[in-house]
Amino acid sequence: MKKVLVLAEARDQQLRNVSLEALAAARIIAEGGEVVAALFGSGADEYAVALGEHGASKLYAVNNEKLDQYTPDAYTQAFIKVFGEVQPDSIVVGHTSIGRDIAPRIAARLGYGLVTDVTSVEAGPVFTRPIYAGKAFQKRAFMDDKIFITIRPNNIALGEANSGAPAEVVSIDVEIKDLRTIVKEVVRKTSGKVDLSEAKVIIAGGRGVKSKEGFQPLDELAEVLGAAVGASRGACDADYCDYALQIGQTGKVVTPDLYIACGISGAIQHLAGMSNSKVIVAINKDPEAPIFQVADYGIVGDLFEVVPLLTEEFKKVRV
């Protein structure tokens, strides 16, 4: 019987949605076998209910304050200890900043192959991932049962939650030592209350916003829709916003249900980070802007006129 280990993540006392998506992917890989989860940091065992409802039979909790903030050495030590306890056939990790950093380390240490940025998991199992900056997709499979993947947020359907089925908590003690990096303080510059990488709706601004103040209409629309605010590299380079908001080939790759591009021309580097969004709405004064080639809906007009109108209309609908 197959056993699949999922590395779950929590941020600000909330389980990240990509961890639940990872459990959904793990259930497909397990083919009726066992799915277990691991979570690191103080209070790790508090997430047993949520993880259990989405398919984890056990939660291997490493309650250690040295794991409250991610560092490669500490997480690697904790994961290797959990791996030794679980002895899984396969490993699933979210394609987050943590997952992208730790997955290659663990794969190399354990001698596993690794497929990253998976957007679809099919029985077999077969994994689909984008290549050439999202212009094409490839299907990958492993030659043996040692499967290790990272999954892109907002791509794997969660399935039905099994209410009232908490995961069995297994506490693991790990001696964290010989750390080469110690996090003293974390200063986050985000797009607000919604995590950009997991947001279902994103309002993004480009050079067309013209200034830092130009993001205000976008912030107001985002507040109404419960959305995150992002930006093109052009807007970041112009110092209209922080690089933490950058979406694109050299920024964050996002896959929201709705992506509203405001004043973004649609350079290929930006399209690489958002072209797989389920619905794309483009607002631009230039009818020849490349962004319209990938948009499902296009509005040719001044974003400073269009966005406030959208905000007012959405307020009426959401009342």
LOFITI-538716 format. One line per 2 residues: number of its first residue (from 1); their letters; for each residue x, y, z of N, C-alpha, C. Coordinates in steps of 0.05 Angstrom, whole numbers. Example, Ala and Ser with C-alpha at 12.3 -4.5 7.8 and 13.67 -1.06 7.14 Angstrom:
! LOFITI-538716
1 = as = 264 -114 156 246 -90 156 264 -66 156 ~ 257 -45 142 273 -21 143 258 1 157
! end
This chain:
! LOFITI-538716
1 = mk = 17 -24 0 0 0 0 17 25 0 ~ 11 44 -17 27 68 -20 23 86 4
3 = kv = 44 101 11 42 121 32 54 147 22 ~ 39 169 24 47 195 13 49 215 36
5 = lv = 71 229 37 76 249 58 73 277 46 ~ 57 294 59 53 321 50 65 340 71
7 = la = 82 358 62 92 379 79 73 403 79 ~ 58 407 100 39 428 102 52 454 113
9 = ea = 40 476 106 50 502 115 28 518 128 ~ 35 533 149 17 552 162 30 579 163
11 = rd = 13 600 160 24 627 161 4 644 177 ~ 14 659 196 -3 676 213 -26 660 225
13 = qq = -19 637 236 -38 620 250 -60 609 232 ~ -55 609 206 -75 598 187 -61 578 169
15 = lr = -74 555 164 -64 535 146 -66 546 117 ~ -44 544 102 -45 554 75 -61 536 57
17 = nv = -77 548 40 -95 533 22 -80 513 5 ~ -55 520 -3 -40 502 -20 -34 475 -6
19 = sl = -33 476 21 -29 451 36 -52 432 32 ~ -76 442 31 -100 426 27 -100 416 -2
21 = ea = -91 432 -21 -89 423 -49 -68 401 -51 ~ -47 403 -35 -26 382 -36 -38 356 -26
23 = la = -55 357 -6 -68 333 4 -86 320 -18 ~ -100 337 -33 -116 327 -55 -99 313 -76
25 = aa = -76 325 -82 -58 312 -101 -47 286 -90 ~ -41 286 -64 -30 262 -51 -50 239 -52
27 = ri = -76 245 -50 -97 224 -51 -97 211 -78 ~ -92 227 -99 -92 215 -126 -67 197 -129
29 = ia = -44 206 -118 -20 191 -120 -22 165 -104 ~ -34 167 -80 -35 144 -62 -52 121 -73
31 = eg = -72 127 -90 -89 107 -102 -101 89 -81 ~ -113 101 -61 -126 86 -39 -108 80 -16
33 = ge = -82 87 -18 -64 83 4 -66 105 25 ~ -45 107 41 -46 126 64 -34 153 57
35 = vv = -47 174 66 -37 201 63 -32 212 91 ~ -8 222 96 -1 234 122 11 262 117
37 = aa = 10 279 137 20 306 135 41 311 156 ~ 58 330 150 78 340 170 76 370 171
39 = lf = 79 381 195 77 410 198 97 418 221 ~ 111 439 216 133 448 234 126 474 248
41 = gs = 136 477 273 133 502 287 115 500 311 ~ 116 521 328 100 521 353 70 518 346
43 = ga = 57 500 360 28 496 356 21 481 330 ~ 40 465 320 36 450 295 12 431 298
45 = de = 8 420 322 -13 400 325 -41 412 325 ~ -43 439 324 -69 452 324 -84 449 298
47 = ya = -70 440 277 -82 438 250 -91 410 243 ~ -93 393 264 -100 365 259 -128 362 247
49 = va = -147 379 256 -174 377 246 -176 383 216 ~ -165 407 209 -166 416 181 -152 396 162
51 = lg = -129 386 171 -114 367 154 -128 340 152 ~ -140 332 175 -155 307 175 -180 308 157
53 = eh = -193 330 157 -217 333 141 -211 332 111 ~ -186 337 104 -178 337 75 -161 313 68
55 = ga = -162 292 85 -150 267 76 -126 257 91 ~ -114 273 110 -91 263 124 -99 245 147
57 = sk = -89 221 148 -96 202 170 -79 209 195 ~ -55 220 191 -38 227 213 -25 254 208
59 = ly = -19 268 230 -4 293 228 21 289 245 ~ 44 290 232 70 289 246 78 317 253
61 = av = 74 324 278 78 352 287 105 355 301 ~ 120 374 291 146 381 303 142 408 316
63 = nn = 135 408 342 129 433 357 156 444 368 ~ 169 460 352 194 471 359 195 500 350
65 = ek = 200 518 370 200 547 363 222 555 344 ~ 242 539 341 263 544 321 253 541 292
67 = ld = 229 529 290 217 524 264 195 544 258 ~ 191 563 276 169 583 271 174 600 246
69 = qy = 199 605 241 207 619 216 224 600 200 ~ 219 600 174 233 581 157 262 588 154
71 = tp = 279 568 159 307 569 151 314 542 138 ~ 330 542 118 335 516 103 347 494 121
73 = da = 366 501 138 379 480 154 359 468 174 ~ 343 485 188 325 475 208 303 458 195
75 = yt = 291 467 174 270 452 161 280 426 149 ~ 305 426 138 316 402 127 320 381 149
77 = qa = 330 390 172 334 371 195 308 360 204 ~ 287 377 206 261 367 215 249 348 195
79 = fi = 251 355 169 239 338 149 253 311 147 ~ 279 310 149 293 285 148 285 267 171
81 = kv = 281 279 195 273 263 218 245 252 214 ~ 227 268 204 199 259 198 200 237 177
83 = fg = 216 242 156 217 222 134 226 195 145 ~ 245 195 163 254 170 175 233 156 191
85 = ev = 215 172 204 193 160 219 171 149 201 ~ 165 164 180 143 157 162 150 136 141
87 = qp = 174 139 130 183 122 108 163 122 85 ~ 157 145 73 137 147 52 148 138 25
89 = ds = 130 131 7 138 126 -20 140 151 -36 ~ 122 171 -30 121 195 -46 119 219 -27
91 = iv = 126 243 -38 126 268 -23 113 289 -40 ~ 95 305 -27 82 327 -41 86 353 -25
93 = vg = 95 374 -38 101 400 -25 88 422 -42 ~ 79 443 -30 69 466 -45 91 480 -59
95 = ht = 85 491 -83 105 506 -98 105 535 -88 ~ 112 538 -63 114 564 -50 143 571 -47
97 = si = 148 594 -34 176 602 -30 191 582 -14 ~ 177 570 6 189 549 22 193 523 6
99 = gr = 172 515 -8 173 491 -24 194 492 -45 ~ 196 515 -59 216 517 -80 244 515 -70
101 = di = 248 524 -45 275 524 -33 282 497 -22 ~ 264 485 -7 271 460 7 269 435 -10
103 = ap = 251 435 -30 246 410 -45 272 400 -59 ~ 287 417 -73 312 406 -85 332 396 -65
105 = ri = 333 409 -41 351 400 -20 344 372 -11 ~ 318 368 -6 309 342 4 311 321 -17
107 = aa = 304 328 -42 306 308 -63 335 298 -67 ~ 354 317 -66 382 310 -70 391 293 -46
109 = rl = 382 300 -22 391 285 2 380 257 2 ~ 355 253 -8 343 227 -7 346 211 -32
111 = gy = 356 223 -53 359 209 -78 333 206 -94 ~ 315 225 -90 289 224 -105 291 242 -130
113 = gl = 276 234 -151 272 252 -173 252 273 -164 ~ 251 296 -179 234 318 -171 221 331 -195
115 = vt = 194 333 -194 179 348 -214 167 372 -200 ~ 173 396 -210 165 420 -196 142 435 -211
117 = dv = 128 452 -197 108 470 -209 86 454 -223 ~ 77 433 -211 56 416 -223 29 430 -222
119 = ts = 15 429 -244 -12 442 -245 -34 422 -247 ~ -28 397 -253 -49 376 -255 -37 349 -248
121 = ve = -53 333 -234 -45 305 -227 -66 286 -237 ~ -58 267 -253 -76 247 -263 -69 219 -253
123 = ag = -88 202 -254 -82 174 -246 -60 163 -263 ~ -43 147 -250 -20 136 -264 4 132 -246
125 = pv = 13 153 -232 4 181 -236 21 195 -257 ~ 8 215 -270 20 231 -290 17 261 -282
127 = ft = 39 276 -285 39 303 -275 43 323 -298 ~ 27 344 -299 29 364 -319 42 389 -307
129 = rp = 61 401 -322 74 426 -312 79 444 -336 ~ 79 470 -332 85 489 -354 115 490 -361
131 = iy = 121 495 -386 148 500 -395 149 524 -414 ~ 173 534 -419 176 557 -437 158 580 -428
133 = ag = 160 587 -402 146 609 -391 116 607 -395 ~ 105 583 -394 77 579 -396 66 576 -424
135 = ka = 84 576 -444 75 575 -472 66 546 -480 ~ 77 527 -465 70 499 -470 70 483 -444
137 = fq = 59 459 -446 57 442 -422 69 415 -428 ~ 81 403 -409 92 376 -412 80 357 -391
139 = kr = 78 332 -398 69 311 -379 93 295 -371 ~ 95 291 -344 118 276 -334 108 253 -316
141 = af = 124 232 -316 118 209 -299 145 199 -288 ~ 144 185 -265 168 174 -253 172 145 -261
143 = md = 197 137 -263 204 110 -271 201 91 -248 ~ 200 101 -223 197 83 -200 176 95 -181
145 = dk = 174 84 -158 153 93 -139 163 116 -122 ~ 187 125 -126 198 148 -110 189 174 -124
147 = if = 166 184 -115 154 208 -127 158 232 -109 ~ 166 254 -121 169 279 -105 160 302 -124
149 = it = 140 316 -116 130 338 -132 124 363 -115 ~ 125 386 -128 114 410 -116 91 419 -134
151 = ir = 69 429 -121 45 436 -137 40 466 -135 ~ 33 477 -158 27 506 -160 0 512 -146
153 = pn = -1 533 -129 -26 540 -116 -49 546 -136 ~ -73 540 -127 -98 547 -142 -101 530 -167
155 = ni = -90 505 -167 -93 489 -191 -105 461 -186 ~ -102 451 -162 -113 424 -155 -138 427 -140
157 = al = -160 415 -149 -186 417 -136 -185 403 -109 ~ -196 415 -88 -194 405 -61 -211 379 -57
159 = ge = -234 378 -70 -253 356 -65 -269 361 -39 ~ -286 342 -32 -303 345 -9 -288 341 17
161 = an = -292 360 36 -280 356 63 -296 337 79 ~ -282 319 94 -295 300 111 -298 311 139
163 = sg = -320 324 145 -323 339 170 -321 320 194 ~ -306 330 214 -305 315 239 -285 292 239
165 = ap = -266 292 222 -247 270 220 -218 280 224 ~ -210 287 249 -184 299 253 -162 278 249
167 = ae = -139 288 240 -116 270 237 -105 262 264 ~ -95 238 266 -82 229 291 -55 244 293
169 = vv = -51 257 316 -26 273 320 -4 255 331 ~ 19 256 316 43 242 325 64 264 330
171 = si = 71 268 355 91 289 362 119 278 357 ~ 135 294 343 163 286 337 182 307 350
173 = dv = 201 297 365 222 315 376 246 315 357 ~ 255 339 350 278 342 332 297 361 345
175 = ei = 322 353 348 343 371 358 354 388 335 ~ 346 413 335 355 432 314 382 443 322
177 = kd = 403 438 306 430 447 313 445 456 288 ~ 468 468 294 486 477 272 473 494 251
179 = lr = 457 512 260 443 530 241 462 551 230 ~ 463 554 204 480 574 192 465 600 188
181 = ti = 438 599 190 421 623 187 402 624 210 ~ 399 648 222 380 652 243 363 677 236
183 = vk = 337 674 235 319 696 229 314 712 254 ~ 322 737 253 317 755 276 290 770 274
185 = ev = 283 777 249 258 792 245 248 788 217 ~ 222 787 214 210 785 187 194 810 182
187 = vr = 200 824 161 185 847 152 171 841 126 ~ 145 839 127 130 831 103 118 856 90
189 = kt = 122 857 64 110 878 48 91 864 29 ~ 65 864 35 46 848 20 25 866 8
191 = sg = 7 853 -7 -14 868 -20 -39 871 -3 ~ -36 866 23 -59 870 41 -65 844 55
193 = kv = -91 839 61 -99 816 77 -97 790 61 ~ -98 791 35 -99 767 19 -71 760 8
195 = dl = -63 735 11 -37 726 1 -38 725 -29 ~ -20 740 -42 -19 743 -71 -17 716 -85
197 = se = -1 698 -75 4 673 -89 -20 654 -88 ~ -38 658 -68 -61 641 -66 -88 655 -70
199 = ak = -87 680 -78 -111 696 -82 -128 685 -104 ~ -155 685 -100 -174 677 -120 -179 700 -140
201 = vi = -176 724 -131 -179 748 -148 -156 766 -144 ~ -144 776 -166 -121 794 -165 -126 818 -183
203 = ia = -121 842 -171 -122 867 -187 -93 876 -190 ~ -84 877 -215 -56 883 -219 -53 909 -235
205 = gg = -33 925 -227 -27 951 -241 -1 951 -254 ~ 1 965 -277 26 968 -291 35 997 -292
207 = rg = 51 1003 -312 61 1031 -314 38 1051 -318 ~ 16 1041 -328 -7 1058 -333 -19 1071 -308
209 = vk = -11 1061 -284 -22 1073 -259 -8 1100 -254 ~ 16 1104 -267 30 1130 -268 44 1138 -242
211 = sk = 36 1128 -219 48 1136 -194 40 1117 -171 ~ 52 1121 -147 44 1106 -124 14 1111 -118
213 = eg = 6 1136 -120 -22 1143 -115 -41 1130 -135 ~ -30 1123 -158 -47 1111 -179 -57 1083 -171
215 = fq = -45 1071 -150 -54 1045 -141 -79 1047 -123 ~ -86 1071 -115 -108 1074 -96 -135 1063 -108
217 = pl = -142 1070 -133 -167 1058 -144 -166 1028 -145 ~ -142 1016 -150 -139 987 -150 -143 976 -122
219 = de = -132 989 -102 -136 981 -74 -165 981 -66 ~ -180 1001 -75 -208 1004 -68 -224 981 -81
221 = la = -218 975 -106 -232 953 -120 -225 927 -106 ~ -200 923 -99 -191 899 -85 -206 895 -59
223 = ev = -210 917 -45 -224 916 -19 -253 906 -23 ~ -266 915 -44 -293 907 -49 -295 877 -57
225 = lg = -275 868 -73 -276 840 -83 -262 821 -64 ~ -249 830 -43 -234 812 -26 -210 801 -41
227 = aa = -198 819 -57 -176 811 -75 -149 819 -65 ~ -128 809 -78 -101 817 -73 -93 837 -95
229 = vg = -74 854 -89 -64 873 -109 -36 865 -117 ~ -31 864 -144 -5 857 -154 4 878 -173
231 = as = 27 874 -186 39 894 -204 56 881 -225 ~ 60 895 -247 79 886 -267 107 895 -258
233 = rg = 127 885 -271 155 893 -265 159 922 -271 ~ 145 932 -293 148 960 -300 139 978 -278
235 = ac = 117 971 -264 108 988 -242 127 987 -219 ~ 138 963 -214 158 961 -192 183 976 -198
237 = da = 193 973 -223 218 988 -231 214 1018 -229 ~ 189 1027 -234 184 1056 -233 179 1065 -204
239 = dy = 182 1047 -185 179 1053 -156 151 1061 -149 ~ 131 1051 -164 103 1056 -157 94 1038 -134
241 = cd = 108 1015 -131 101 996 -110 126 979 -103 ~ 123 962 -83 145 945 -75 147 921 -93
243 = ya = 172 910 -95 176 887 -112 162 862 -101 ~ 153 863 -76 138 840 -65 112 835 -80
245 = lq = 103 856 -95 78 853 -110 82 844 -139 ~ 107 841 -147 113 835 -175 102 808 -184
247 = ig = 89 808 -206 79 784 -219 93 781 -246 ~ 103 757 -251 116 754 -277 138 733 -276
249 = qt = 153 730 -297 174 710 -299 195 713 -277 ~ 201 737 -269 221 742 -247 207 750 -221
251 = gk = 181 747 -220 166 753 -196 149 729 -188 ~ 125 733 -178 108 711 -170 92 701 -194
253 = vv = 87 675 -195 70 662 -215 43 657 -201 ~ 22 667 -213 -5 665 -200 -25 652 -219
255 = tp = -45 640 -207 -66 627 -222 -93 632 -209 ~ -102 657 -208 -127 663 -195 -151 656 -213
257 = dl = -175 656 -201 -199 653 -216 -205 677 -234 ~ -197 701 -224 -202 726 -238 -177 743 -236
259 = yi = -167 752 -258 -144 770 -259 -151 795 -275 ~ -151 818 -261 -157 843 -274 -132 859 -278
261 = ac = -123 863 -303 -98 877 -309 -105 906 -316 ~ -94 924 -301 -100 953 -304 -75 968 -313
263 = gi = -76 978 -337 -53 994 -347 -28 977 -351 ~ -32 951 -357 -10 933 -363 -10 927 -393
265 = sg = 13 932 -406 14 928 -435 14 898 -442 ~ 27 882 -425 27 853 -431 53 843 -442
267 = ai = 76 852 -431 102 841 -439 103 811 -434 ~ 118 797 -449 119 768 -447 128 759 -420
269 = qh = 145 774 -406 154 767 -379 131 768 -360 ~ 113 787 -363 90 789 -345 70 767 -351
271 = la = 65 762 -377 46 741 -384 54 713 -373 ~ 81 709 -371 90 684 -360 81 679 -332
273 = gm = 75 701 -318 67 698 -290 37 697 -285 ~ 21 702 -306 -8 703 -301 -26 692 -323
275 = sn = -14 684 -345 -30 676 -368 -47 651 -364 ~ -42 636 -342 -58 613 -337 -81 619 -318
277 = sk = -86 645 -312 -109 652 -296 -134 643 -310 ~ -155 636 -295 -179 624 -307 -194 645 -324
279 = vi = -197 670 -313 -210 691 -328 -192 716 -326 ~ -186 728 -350 -169 751 -350 -184 775 -362
281 = va = -185 797 -347 -197 822 -356 -175 843 -359 ~ -174 855 -383 -153 875 -388 -165 902 -391
283 = in = -154 923 -378 -162 950 -381 -138 966 -390 ~ -140 977 -414 -117 992 -426 -126 1012 -447
285 = kd = -113 1035 -448 -121 1055 -467 -113 1048 -495 ~ -92 1031 -498 -82 1023 -524 -96 998 -534
287 = pe = -112 1000 -554 -127 976 -564 -108 955 -576 ~ -83 963 -582 -64 944 -594 -46 931 -572
289 = ap = -51 936 -547 -34 925 -526 -35 895 -526 ~ -12 882 -524 -10 853 -525 -27 838 -504
291 = if = -33 852 -482 -49 839 -461 -76 831 -471 ~ -87 845 -491 -113 837 -502 -113 811 -516
293 = qv = -89 802 -525 -88 776 -539 -92 752 -520 ~ -88 756 -494 -92 734 -475 -117 739 -458
295 = ad = -129 762 -460 -152 769 -443 -177 756 -453 ~ -194 748 -434 -220 737 -440 -240 761 -445
297 = yg = -235 783 -431 -251 807 -434 -232 831 -435 ~ -238 849 -453 -221 873 -455 -237 899 -454
299 = iv = -227 919 -440 -239 945 -438 -218 965 -448 ~ -224 978 -470 -206 999 -480 -215 1025 -467
301 = gd = -198 1036 -450 -206 1060 -436 -185 1067 -414 ~ -189 1090 -402 -172 1100 -381 -178 1086 -355
303 = lf = -158 1072 -343 -164 1057 -319 -174 1075 -296 ~ -167 1100 -296 -176 1118 -275 -205 1125 -278
305 = ev = -217 1120 -301 -245 1123 -305 -260 1096 -302 ~ -247 1075 -312 -260 1049 -313 -261 1035 -285
307 = vp = -238 1035 -272 -236 1021 -246 -256 1032 -225 ~ -258 1059 -221 -278 1068 -202 -307 1060 -209
309 = ll = -313 1059 -236 -339 1050 -244 -344 1021 -237 ~ -323 1005 -241 -325 977 -234 -329 974 -204
311 = te = -315 990 -188 -317 988 -159 -346 995 -150 ~ -357 1015 -162 -385 1023 -154 -405 1001 -162
313 = ef = -401 989 -185 -419 968 -194 -417 943 -177 ~ -392 936 -170 -388 912 -153 -400 917 -125
315 = kk = -398 941 -116 -410 947 -90 -440 942 -90 ~ -453 949 -112 -482 944 -114 -488 914 -115
317 = vr = -472 899 -129 -477 871 -132 -472 856 -106 ~ -452 864 -91 -443 850 -67 -458 859 -42
319 = v = -476 879 -44 -492 887 -21 -511 865 -13
! end
